[in-house]
Amino acid sequence: MSVLKKPLVTEKVSALNEKGKYGFIVDLNANKVEIKKAVEDMYGVTVEDVNTMKYQGKDKSRYTKSRIISGRASSFKKAIVTVAEGEVIDFYSGI
């Protein structure tokens, strides 16, 4: 089971990157201890704090010629990780 699914690269989270905070989409069942360990192992930084938030999936509907198709976007969990002062996570190093 992979705890970290993908990093968040949005304007709001990019502004937090300057303060040493980084965002990730994580597994729904992951706890703060698992998230901290996964970030430290993957990026080689010291994590000071982890804040998590769960988002409920939204109802989606699409109108076609014959009928309305209804569905639901999947729920997800977001984690904001604070690293030690002076340490940086570079998401673009592999590009």
N, C-alpha and C positions, 0 to 999 in steps of 0.2 A: 504494500500500500504506500503510495507516494503522498506524503503530507502536503507538500507544496505543489500546487497545480501550475500556476503561472504568476508572474509579477504584475502588479497593477501599474500601468503607464498612462495616467490621466493628468490633466492640468493640476487638479487639487492635490494629488499625491506627489507630483513632481515638485510642487511648492514645499511640501513637507520634507522632501529629500534634502533640502538645504539645512534643515534642522536635525538631520540624522534619523529621520523616520522614513520607513519604506513599507509599501503595501504589497500584499500577496493575496491571491485567491487560494484558499486552502481546502482540504477535505472537510466535509460537514461534521465528521465524527472526531476530528483532531482536537486535542486540548492544548492549552498554552504551553505546557512543558514539552510536548511533542513538537510544536511549531518552533519553539526556541532552539531545541536540539537540531532540527532539520536545517534551520537558517545558519546556525553556527557551523554545521558540518559542510554544507554546500558552499558557503561564501567565505568561510574562515574569519568571521568577525565575532566580537563579543556582544551578545544581546543583553540589554539591560531591562527591557520591558516589552510585554506583548499585550496588545488590546485586540479583542475579537468582537465581531458583530455578525449576526446571521440575517440574511435577506430572504424573504419569502418570494417564491417565483410568481410572476405576474400572469394573469389571464391574457391570452392572445386570441384574436379572431381575425380571420381573413375572408373576404367576400369573393366568391367565384361566380361563374355563370349559373351553376346549378344550385348552389347552397352556400351557407355560411359554415366555414370550418373553424371549430373552436379547439383550443388547446391550452397548454400551460408551459411557460418557461420554467426551467428547473431552478430550485432554490440553491443558494450558495452561501459560503462563509468567507468573510474577509478578515484579514489580520493586518494590523498596523504594528510594525516592529521597530523599536527604538534601539539603535546600536550605540556602543560606547563612543564618547566624544573623540573626534579625530579619525574614526574609522568610516570607510565608505564602501558601499556595495555598487559595483559597476555592472548594470544589466546589459550594456552594449559591448562588452569586451569580446564576445565571440563573433561579432558581426564583421 
